Amino acid sequence: MRIILCGFGVVAQSLVKLFDSRSEDLYAKYGLKPRVVGVFDSKGSAVDVSGLSLSKLVETKKKFGTVKNYANTKNSMSGIEMLKNVEADVLIETTASNYKDAEPGMTHITTAMKKGMHVISVNKGPLALAFPSLMELATYNQVMFKFSGTVGGGTPILDYAKNSLRGERITSFAGILNGTTNYILTNMSTGLSFESALKDAQDKGYVEADESLDLDGLDAAAKLVILANWIMGMKVTLPDIDCTGIRKVTIEDIKKAEKNNSVLKLIASCDNKLVVSPKEIHKDDPLGVNGTLNAIAFTSEHSGTQTIIGKGAGGTETASSILRDLLDIRQEIAKN
Amino acid sequence: MRIILCGFGVVAQSLVKLFDSRSEDLYAKYGLKPRVVGVFDSKGSAVDVSGLSLSKLVETKKKFGTVKNYANTKNSMSGIEMLKNVEADVLIETTASNYKDAEPGMTHITTAMKKGMHVISVNKGPLALAFPSLMELATYNQVMFKFSGTVGGGTPILDYAKNSLRGERITSFAGILNGTTNYILTNMSTGLSFESALKDAQDKGYVEADESLDLDGLDAAAKLVILANWIMGMKVTLPDIDCTGIRKVTIEDIKKAEKNNSVLKLIASCDNKLVVSPKEIHKDDPLGVNGTLNAIAFTSEHSGTQTIIGKGAGGTETASSILRDLLDIRQEIAKN
């Protein structure tokens, strides 16, 4: 399967390492033979239609900070040129989420779809701003559009709700969808001030370059958009979310929650309304997990409330979700 | 789809109510039109090849304690006679689990398979004692064998591990698979003695008629057998489990756990060895849920540890898992 990788950060590098370490197993078990024919990052690109060397890609990126130096050529294609000119089956989009105009991810995705490529995105920007129209574009161009890694990292939350609960009717859900704010709130509950807890999270590398994505709830809201569209069949985008972050949470709020035998968490919920907001969760509720964990509770008509808990981020974890999407695409293609 | 129901207790009654209340939706969305052509319980049976009235079945059972009085006939077929003589597509086996010889469930299942019927079982006995050979028998007779409801009730634990984590390699798992013992241990942690906690659980109807199934860990061990076979590809049966129940747990054990900032739970685990035993779980571990909840944590190679929590029992919940199995069978049949 011919793949174009767009973005070559932690997630994409974890993915190619996964390809490398599991190549035999993936072929034997699933008939998947991933061939990376092109990679581009913000500084340049590398192309080889017969397949790039995965280890050389990682080495090049490590040494030069870009894949551009993979070959000894002065000029390299732009991402858009690559998508338009290099034949591939799947685009894997891993550039950073941007909730203003969703670029450059949006153009990558739409260009690839129009060229008849299947698309896997772990970039939440395009989905948050244009989920309904991207799904239409995919249908119109008869390509598959997968995004397992956008919610829950390696924890298959979207798949669980859509597939494992098939035949059920999910009536509402609520979750901790952002590990960074959970980490900050967990530390505040041990007495740290917001500022100290934020500093600690930053030192550990948990906070996005644009801290607003975490602190103002944008990341959680983007995931809520994806869940609402995919699981509940709603047609909504980011502006439809009533979103409050954690900047105004005080030690007093945390103490008040404790008095109620509860913990304060940033909760994204879908129950008639779509809301992201700090909320008290009772200590007996499985949803109230600590540290950087993510958790989501689905309430369904017949089988009660079910909670899934897991790491919401991480390079290898997110790469494993991309691999799942790829296996799905492989299987669908094999059917036809 | 022609269905024979074997056993007509809480689960089977919840199932026919589900058929009734969702008949339009099931047909429109999934093309499923369940037609119950035969039902038998321990006292007798009811048959109508054109389809039994679901509401009349429930009424009859309520009034007479058996479905035998559905029609005004003196004699009714035995279960085995029905399986041998009434044409049907699927047997749904819901009689009580028995870990001595797995009867009568075992004979129902093998008879149905040999007649070419697909089988859905929520009876754990036959699976605990003969999982590997039942799978072989199903393969040999080219029928589907489904058992989602045996582990986790309505919480799709088996499906999650098998399907949502496809492409992953699960390396170990551990879980609270029996809600009754969890309820007893939770109450003991508030100071109740084992005897009082057991009495309370019995009063609430949580304890099996044969209390040993819960207290000696047999129910948890049976579920562990199913998980080990289905998820890990092991070929094991009940005697392979190293099983200790909760009868010897003392208030001192519970207090000791508390000192270690932990809670004492009956844990079924697969990590080289297959063990059911009381074990301390750290308070920060999402696995340590309270009350009658079930929880299981799967650790996989790339996506870390993921915990699923939900109600492990209940008529409607388990019926919803049977419905999922039925939809799977419907979909598979439609493919051919």
Chai-1 contact restraints between the chains, C-beta under 6 A:
chainA,res_idxA,chainB,res_idxB,connection_type,confidence,min_distance_angstrom,max_distance_angstrom,comment,restraint_id
A,G154,B,S303,contact,1.0,0.0,6.0,A-B,restraint_1
A,T155,B,Q306,contact,1.0,0.0,6.0,A-B,restraint_2
A,P156,B,S164,contact,1.0,0.0,6.0,A-B,restraint_3
A,D159,B,S164,contact,1.0,0.0,6.0,A-B,restraint_4
A,Y160,B,Y160,contact,1.0,0.0,6.0,A-B,restraint_5
A,Y160,B,S164,contact,1.0,0.0,6.0,A-B,restraint_6
A,S164,B,P156,contact,1.0,0.0,6.0,A-B,restraint_7
A,S164,B,D159,contact,1.0,0.0,6.0,A-B,restraint_8
A,S164,B,Y160,contact,1.0,0.0,6.0,A-B,restraint_9
A,S164,B,S164,contact,1.0,0.0,6.0,A-B,restraint_10
A,G167,B,L323,contact,1.0,0.0,6.0,A-B,restraint_11
A,G167,B,R324,contact,1.0,0.0,6.0,A-B,restraint_12
A,G167,B,L327,contact,1.0,0.0,6.0,A-B,restraint_13
A,D284,B,N290,contact,1.0,0.0,6.0,A-B,restraint_14
A,P286,B,V289,contact,1.0,0.0,6.0,A-B,restraint_15
A,P286,B,I309,contact,1.0,0.0,6.0,A-B,restraint_16
A,V289,B,P286,contact,1.0,0.0,6.0,A-B,restraint_17
A,N290,B,D284,contact,1.0,0.0,6.0,A-B,restraint_18
A,H302,B,T316,contact,1.0,0.0,6.0,A-B,restraint_19
A,H302,B,S320,contact,1.0,0.0,6.0,A-B,restraint_20
A,S303,B,G154,contact,1.0,0.0,6.0,A-B,restraint_21
A,S303,B,E317,contact,1.0,0.0,6.0,A-B,restraint_22
A,S303,B,S320,contact,1.0,0.0,6.0,A-B,restraint_23
A,G304,B,K311,contact,1.0,0.0,6.0,A-B,restraint_24
A,G304,B,E317,contact,1.0,0.0,6.0,A-B,restraint_25
A,Q306,B,T155,contact,1.0,0.0,6.0,A-B,restraint_26
A,Q306,B,G310,contact,1.0,0.0,6.0,A-B,restraint_27
A,T307,B,I309,contact,1.0,0.0,6.0,A-B,restraint_28
A,I308,B,I308,contact,1.0,0.0,6.0,A-B,restraint_29
A,I309,B,P286,contact,1.0,0.0,6.0,A-B,restraint_30
A,I309,B,T307,contact,1.0,0.0,6.0,A-B,restraint_31
A,G310,B,Q306,contact,1.0,0.0,6.0,A-B,restraint_32
A,K311,B,G304,contact,1.0,0.0,6.0,A-B,restraint_33
A,T316,B,H302,contact,1.0,0.0,6.0,A-B,restraint_34
A,E317,B,S303,contact,1.0,0.0,6.0,A-B,restraint_35
A,E317,B,G304,contact,1.0,0.0,6.0,A-B,restraint_36
A,S320,B,H302,contact,1.0,0.0,6.0,A-B,restraint_37
A,S320,B,S303,contact,1.0,0.0,6.0,A-B,restraint_38
A,L323,B,G167,contact,1.0,0.0,6.0,A-B,restraint_39
A,R324,B,G167,contact,1.0,0.0,6.0,A-B,restraint_40
A,L327,B,G167,contact,1.0,0.0,6.0,A-B,restraint_41
